[in-house]
Amino acid sequence: MNKFILNTVSISLISLSIVSCKKDKEHEEEHHDEPVTAVIDINSFNDGDTIASGATFHMSGTITGTSEMHGYTIVLHNHATMQDVFNVQNHDHSSVYTIHEHWVNNVADTSTVMFTLTTALDHNGGTMSTVKHVVCLP
């Protein structure tokens, strides 16, 4: 009789483990099928603003995702020289990023500088970007 009870309990535990693992896996797959989206809000400057010579260009705002994101990159690209004048990368995993960066305008000629903020939504290459331009004076 004890052997029968022991076998019954063992079979029940194995069955319960299999069903539990399957449910966890199904829930995990459902969660990963949902694409991550984000809202990017840059509130420290407007598209087309002018930055005086030697002035500090403040870049601040937030990136809010519907789920965990995988970092962001900020690039300032000078159209006159075709060079990047500022570049920062952050690879923290989070659903919200607070952006707070600075660059001192040191251009030699009046230039349009393109601000590009790109957030990595996943590790499969999904991204979201925002682009703004400012005029930098020498």
N, C-alpha and C positions, 0 to 999 in steps of 0.2 A: 504494500500500500504506500509506504514512504517513497519507494522508487517511482511509483505512478505520480504522486504529488510533485516530486522533484522534477520529473520529466515535463509535467504540465506547466509548472512554474517556469522552467527553462525555455520552453517553446513560447510561452506568453511573453517573456522578456525579450526574446529574440525578435518576435513579431512586432512588438511595440517599438523596439529600436529601429527596425527597418521602416516602419510607417513614419516614425518621428523624423528620421533622416530625409525621407522623401519629401515630407511637408516642408522642412527647412530649406531643402534645395529648390523646391517649387517657389517658395516665398522669395528666396534669394534671386532666382531667375526673373521673377516678375519685377523686382525692384530695379534690376540692372537694365531691363528693357525700356524703362522710361528715360527719354532723352533729357539731359540737363540743359536748362536755359538760364540766362542771366540778364539782369538789368544793370547797365553801366551808367553811373551818374557822376560826371565830372563837374564840380560846382565852383572851382576856384578861378576859372577864366571862361571866356566865350570865344567861339570861332571868330577869327578876324581881329582879335585884340592886338594892341601894339605894346611891345615890351621895350622900354628905354635901355640905352647902353648901360651896362653895369648893373642893371636891375635884376633882382631875383625873380625868376619865373616859378610860381608856386603851382604844383599839380596835386590837387587833392580831390577826393570823392570816395565813392564806394562801388563795389561790384557785389551784387546780391544774386546768388544762384538758387535754383529750385532744389538743389542737392549739392553734395560735395564737388568742388571744382579742384583743378590741379595746378594752380598758379597763374601768374600773369607776367607780361612783359610790357615795358614802356620804352618807346624809342622816340627821340627827337631827331628829325632828319632835316638838314639845311639844304633847301632846294638850290641855292646859289652855288654852293661848293660840292653838292651831291655827296655829302658825308654825314654820318650820324654824329651828333654833338653830345648826345646823352643816351645811355642805355642802361636799364636796370631789369633784372629778372628775379622773380620770386616763385619758388616751387613749393610753397606750403599748401597743404590740403585743407580746404575750408569751404563753407557755404557762403561766407561773407568776408570780403577783404576791405580794409580801410586803406586808401591810397594817400600818401603824404610824402611827396618828393620835391626837391628843389634843384634848379639849374640857374647859374648866373649867366646872363646874356653877355657873351664875349665875341660876337660876330664882328668881322672887319668891314663888311658892306651891308647895306640894307638887304635883308633876306627874309624870305618866307620860310618858316620852320614848321614842319608837319609833326604834330603830336599823334602817335598811334599807341593805343592801349589795346592789347590782345590778351584775353583770358583763355586758358586751356580748360575746356569744359569736361574733357575726359582724356584718357590715355590712348584713344583711338584716332586722334587728330582733330577732334571737334573743337572749334574755337568760335569766339565772338569778339568783334573788334569795334572800336570807335575811333574816328579820325577827326582832328580839328587842326586848323592852321592859325598861326600867329605871325605877325610881322615884327621882326627884330631890327632895331635901329643900332647903327654903329656908334 
